[in-house]
């Protein structure tokens, strides 16, 4: 009976570990933002991060507004990818940086019904990640 219970607990612990590995996990994240009726910016500094997540920027622009966005991404170790999301989660811009790289790009985002602009990130054992998204409405 004890062996069966231990196996079940070990299996449950392993299953929880696998689920946790599929999430976006970060430590030491610092975010600063500013918004206005014309646009705004989001800057992030992250010590360590791994996984995939969908993040959002609260804007003051309302639903369905198109944003022109300039993105800068720098990575110390590992790799990090940012995908700006447009209508129906279309990806108008993908930026990916590896260890020691800085990349820049321009794309569009569309605000959802809550007035949020969304983007997807994928990190592979990344450290010292810095990115900035500067956007304006048109």
N, C-alpha and C positions, 0 to 999 in steps of 0.2 A: 504494500500500500504506500509506503514512504517513497519508494523508488518511482512509482507511477506519479505521485504528487510532485516530486522533484523534477521529473521529466516534463510534466505539464507546466510547471512554473518556469523552467528553463526555456521551453518552447514559447511561452507567452512573453518572456523577457526578450527573446530573440526577435519575435514578431514586432514588439514595440520598438526595438532598436532599428529594425528595418524601416518601419514607418517614420520614425524620427529622422532617418537619413534621407528620406525623400522630401523633407520640408526645407524651407529657407531658414537657416540658422546663422545668426550673426552675433558677434560680441564687440563691444566698444564702438557702437554706431552713434554718430553725432550728425543730426540733420538741422539745417537752417533754411528758412524759406522767407520769401516776401511775395506779396500779391498786391495787385492793383487792378483797376478796371481794364487796363491796357495789356496786362501780362504779369510776369513775375519770374521768380527763379527758385530753384531748389539745389542746395549743395549738400553732399553727403561725404563723411569721412568714416570709414569702417576699418577697425583693426583686423578682424578675422571674419570670414564668411564662407559658407558652403551651401549648395543646394539651389533650388529654383523657387521663385516667388513672383507674384503679381502685386505691384505696388501702385499707389495712386498719389496724385498731387491735387489737393483741394484748391480750386481756383475760384475767383470771383466773377467768372465769365458766364455762368449759366450753362444749360444743357445744349448740346449739339454745336458748340462753337469750335471752329478750327483754330489750332495753335501752330504757329511756326516755331520750331524749337531748335536751338543750337546746343549740342551736347559735347562735353569734354569728359573723357574717362582716362584715369591713370591707375595702374596696378603695380604693386611692389613685388609680390610673389603669386604664383598660381595663375588663374585666368578668371575673367569676369566679362559677361556679355549683357548689354542693355538692348532691348527691343522696344522701340516706341510703338504704341498700339493705336491704330486708327479705327474707323468704322468697322464693326463686326470683327474686331481684333485683327484686322489686316496689319501687316508689319511694314510701314513705310521706311523705317530705318533700323538697321542692326549695327551696333558697334561692339567689337570684341578686342580686348587687350590682354596680353600675356605679361609675364614677369618683366618689369622694367620698361614697359611700353606706355605711351600716351597716345590716344587717338581722339579725333574730333569728327563730328558729322552734323548734318542738318536734315531735319525731317518734319513731318506734321503729326499732330495728335488731335483727336476729337474728344471733347468732353462728353461724359455720359449723362444720364438723366439727373444725377446728383451734382452735376457740375465738376466732376473729377476727371482729370486726364490720367490714363493708366499706362503703365509700362511693365514689361516683364524682365526679370534679371535671372541670370544663371551664373553661379559661382562654382569654381572647382578649386577648393582649398586655397582661396584667395586671401591675401593679407595686404594691409596698407592700401585699401581701395579708396580713391577719391573720384567723385564725379559731380558734375554740375549740369543742370538743365535750365537754360534760359529761354523763356518763351514769350511770345506776343500774340495777341489775337488779331485776326484780319477778317 
